[in-house]
Amino acid sequence: YHPMIQKLIVQKSNLLLQARFSQSSGEQADAQALFEETAKKEEEIAHALDFLGDAENALISWARGASCYLKASKPVSAQKLLKQLMERPLTAAWKREIEKLQEECQNRLKVSSEQ
């Protein structure tokens, strides 16, 4: 990878480790904030990979970003990313994966609207 992307990946990995540690320590608010930061780093990585023409790895980063937004209790942000992904050419396997994440977003939005 390009050095800029490598730096972003290291930053993202560190944030993800911190988020998981906070989550396992029962510090939900801190974990959610860190998962949101991680999602934003994944978006940066995905944009950079797209720019460099690495569509497959960009797709992975977009999906990871959506997953981190869900862990951050930000289903609207996750849903927005997933909607953009569904506009791309996807393999059947990727389409199923994105649809599962979209379903999880819908479930979380439904639960939050009922509370």
Residue pairs with C-beta under 8 A, 6 or more apart in sequence:
1 9
2 48
2 52
4 48
5 45
5 48
5 49
5 52
8 41
8 44
8 45
8 48
9 45
11 41
12 38
12 41
12 42
12 45
15 34
15 37
15 38
15 41
16 34
16 35
16 38
16 68
18 34
19 31
19 34
19 35
19 37
19 38
19 68
19 71
20 31
22 28
22 30
22 31
22 34
23 31
23 71
31 71
32 71
32 72
32 73
33 72
35 68
35 69
35 71
35 72
36 68
36 69
36 72
36 74
36 77
38 65
38 68
38 72
39 64
39 65
39 66
39 68
39 69
39 72
39 74
39 77
39 78
40 65
42 61
42 62
42 64
42 65
42 68
43 61
43 62
43 65
43 81
45 58
45 61
46 58
46 59
46 61
46 62
46 65
47 58
49 55
49 57
49 58
49 61
50 58
55 88
59 85
59 88
59 90
59 94
62 81
62 84
62 85
63 85
63 94
63 97
63 98
63 101
65 81
66 78
66 79
66 81
66 82
66 85
66 101
66 105
67 78
67 101
69 75
69 77
69 78
69 81
70 78
70 101
70 104
70 105
70 108
73 108
75 104
75 105
75 108
75 109
75 112
76 105
76 109
78 101
78 105
79 102
79 105
79 106
79 109
82 98
82 101
82 102
82 105
83 102
85 98
86 95
86 98
86 102
90 98
